[in-house]
Amino acid sequence: MNRKAINKLCTVSETAQMINDKKILLLAGHEKVLSQLPKGKWIGGTSPYFMDIEGGTFSKEKIFVTDLSDFQKNYRISAYQTSEMQKLLSDRYSNGFTYLLIPAFSEIHQHFALKAESMPGLYDTPLVGWITGIDLEEPGAAPKAVNGQTGELLDNKALALHIELPEGNMAQLEILNIFSQGSGDVITFDNDGFQCITCNVNGTETKFADYLLQNKIDTRLPLVADYAGAQINISIQEIDETNKKVKFYAPVRKGTEYRLSQPMNDYVTEFLKIVPEDNTSNNIVMSCNCILNYLYSSLENKKTGGMTGPVTFGEIAYVLVNQTMVYLSVV
């Protein structure tokens, strides 16, 4: 398939024109601009942070547009409640991929993070997407997913765009991760969850907040688990010193062995090393990048090679991951 994916920042009027031209679109933007768009063949998630071809960008006025019209044989848009997540998997096309949006901090976000990996058939067809977010300077705002077909703004449903690919084409999902498991203490947890008080450090029960503070751990570095060579991050959101509680952006797993990431000398340099310079030669259709990479690498106004897309509050690569870049190619 020698088609070039369209991934770019657009004005509201430019986006509306593409919708009126019946394009099949993935959109990202602030809620106020997504709410202005006409109904059509699109889904959108809230985030005002982007990787643009000119560099990292913050905008409440523009919309990041990914046009899938030339890549699809068929499509459907569906929303799912927590109890319907298995149906999401059965609704996928056998040859294609599903692009999924889930509002951050919602019940369905928690459910997907904790239950997705145990759902039968999860890995049969690529499942890619992201967790929608907010302007970090607008505390109290609710992340949304927007169903362009109906105009609904969803704050506690998963929203999927299922894409069927033409015969002879195949979707491939990849994760770019600058972090790898360090050689330090082995850390395990007694329960699954987005927060903890205690953990086990080399088998000894320890208050995790005290461990992080006493050892002056750089919490920009995630916990990393090694799944048969795949490095999976669990990023630290907050240390609550008063209540001795640590919160995470993705759930830790009971019994999984974690170590803190290898330290790095230059976060920005290490991140830019792994980013492909040209997304067209790799047939990359879409990509998204974690808000933590954006913040910790100070990516505003910095180019990220040929990778463009929304900056997100969690990435979906079959399961919830974070502090990664995720991209999908069609070959």
Secondary structure as the mmCIF struct_conf table of DSSP 4:
data_model
#
loop_
_struct_conf.conf_type_id
_struct_conf.id
_struct_conf.beg_label_comp_id
_struct_conf.beg_label_asym_id
_struct_conf.beg_label_seq_id
_struct_conf.end_label_comp_id
_struct_conf.end_label_asym_id
_struct_conf.end_label_seq_id
STRN STRN1 ILE A 6 CYS A 10
HELX_RH_AL_P HELX_RH_AL_P1 VAL A 12 ASN A 20
TURN_TY1_P TURN_TY1_P1 ASP A 21 LYS A 22
STRN STRN2 LEU A 25 GLY A 29
HELX_RH_AL_P HELX_RH_AL_P2 GLU A 31 LEU A 34
TURN_TY1_P TURN_TY1_P2 SER A 35 GLN A 36
BEND BEND1 LEU A 37 LEU A 37
HELX_LH_PP_P HELX_LH_PP_P1 PRO A 38 PRO A 38
BEND BEND2 LYS A 39 LYS A 41
STRN STRN3 TRP A 42 THR A 46
BEND BEND3 PRO A 48 PRO A 48
STRN STRN4 TYR A 49 ASP A 52
TURN_TY1_P TURN_TY1_P3 ILE A 53 GLU A 54
STRN STRN5 GLY A 55 PHE A 58
BEND BEND4 LYS A 60 GLU A 61
STRN STRN6 ILE A 63 ASP A 67
HELX_RH_3T_P HELX_RH_3T_P1 SER A 69 PHE A 71
BEND BEND5 LYS A 73 LYS A 73
STRN STRN7 ASN A 74 TYR A 80
HELX_RH_3T_P HELX_RH_3T_P2 THR A 82 GLU A 84
HELX_RH_AL_P HELX_RH_AL_P3 MET A 85 SER A 90
TURN_TY1_P TURN_TY1_P4 ASP A 91 ASP A 91
BEND BEND6 ARG A 92 ARG A 92
BEND BEND7 SER A 94 ASN A 95
STRN STRN8 GLY A 96 PRO A 103
TURN_TY1_P TURN_TY1_P5 ALA A 104 PHE A 105
BEND BEND8 SER A 106 SER A 106
HELX_RH_AL_P HELX_RH_AL_P4 GLU A 107 LYS A 115
HELX_RH_3T_P HELX_RH_3T_P3 ALA A 116 SER A 118
BEND BEND9 MET A 119 MET A 119
TURN_TY1_P TURN_TY1_P6 PRO A 120 GLY A 121
HELX_RH_3T_P HELX_RH_3T_P4 LEU A 122 ASP A 124
BEND BEND10 THR A 125 THR A 125
STRN STRN9 LEU A 127 THR A 132
TURN_TY1_P TURN_TY1_P7 LEU A 136 GLU A 137
BEND BEND11 GLU A 138 GLU A 138
TURN_TY1_P TURN_TY1_P8 PRO A 139 GLY A 140
STRN STRN10 ALA A 145 ASN A 147
TURN_TY1_P TURN_TY1_P9 GLY A 148 GLY A 151
STRN STRN11 GLU A 152 LEU A 154
BEND BEND12 ASP A 155 LYS A 157
STRN STRN12 ALA A 158 GLU A 164
HELX_LH_PP_P HELX_LH_PP_P2 LEU A 165 PRO A 166
TURN_TY1_P TURN_TY1_P10 GLU A 167 GLY A 168
STRN STRN13 ALA A 171 LEU A 176
STRN STRN14 GLN A 181 GLN A 181
BEND BEND13 SER A 183 GLY A 184
STRN STRN15 ILE A 187 THR A 188
STRN STRN16 PHE A 189 PHE A 189
BEND BEND14 ASP A 190 ASN A 191
STRN STRN17 GLY A 193 CYS A 196
BEND BEND15 ILE A 197 ILE A 197
STRN STRN18 THR A 198 VAL A 201
TURN_TY1_P TURN_TY1_P11 ASN A 202 GLY A 203
STRN STRN19 THR A 204 LYS A 207
HELX_RH_AL_P HELX_RH_AL_P5 PHE A 208 GLN A 214
TURN_TY1_P TURN_TY1_P12 ASN A 215 LYS A 216
TURN_TY1_P TURN_TY1_P13 THR A 219 ARG A 220
BEND BEND16 LEU A 221 LEU A 221
HELX_LH_PP_P HELX_LH_PP_P3 PRO A 222 PRO A 222
STRN STRN20 LEU A 223 TYR A 227
TURN_TY1_P TURN_TY1_P14 ALA A 228 GLY A 229
STRN STRN21 ALA A 230 ILE A 234
STRN STRN22 ILE A 236 ASP A 240
TURN_TY1_P TURN_TY1_P15 GLU A 241 LYS A 244
STRN STRN23 LYS A 245 VAL A 252
STRN STRN24 LYS A 254 LYS A 254
TURN_TY1_P TURN_TY1_P16 GLY A 255 GLY A 255
STRN STRN25 TYR A 258 LEU A 260
STRN STRN26 SER A 261 SER A 261
HELX_LH_PP_P HELX_LH_PP_P4 GLN A 262 PRO A 263
BEND BEND17 ASN A 265 ASN A 265
HELX_RH_AL_P HELX_RH_AL_P6 TYR A 267 LYS A 273
TURN_TY1_P TURN_TY1_P17 ILE A 274 ILE A 274
BEND BEND18 VAL A 275 VAL A 275
BEND BEND19 GLU A 277 GLU A 277
TURN_TY1_P TURN_TY1_P18 ASN A 279 ASN A 283
STRN STRN27 ILE A 284 CYS A 290
HELX_RH_AL_P HELX_RH_AL_P7 ILE A 291 TYR A 296
TURN_TY1_P TURN_TY1_P19 SER A 297 SER A 298
STRN STRN28 GLU A 300 GLU A 300
TURN_TY1_P TURN_TY1_P20 ASN A 301 ASN A 301
TURN_TY1_P TURN_TY1_P21 GLY A 305 GLY A 306
STRN STRN29 GLY A 309 THR A 312
BEND BEND20 PHE A 313 GLY A 314
STRN STRN30 GLU A 315 ALA A 317
BEND BEND21 TYR A 318 VAL A 319
STRN STRN31 LEU A 320 VAL A 321
BEND BEND22 GLN A 323 THR A 324
STRN STRN32 MET A 325 VAL A 330
#
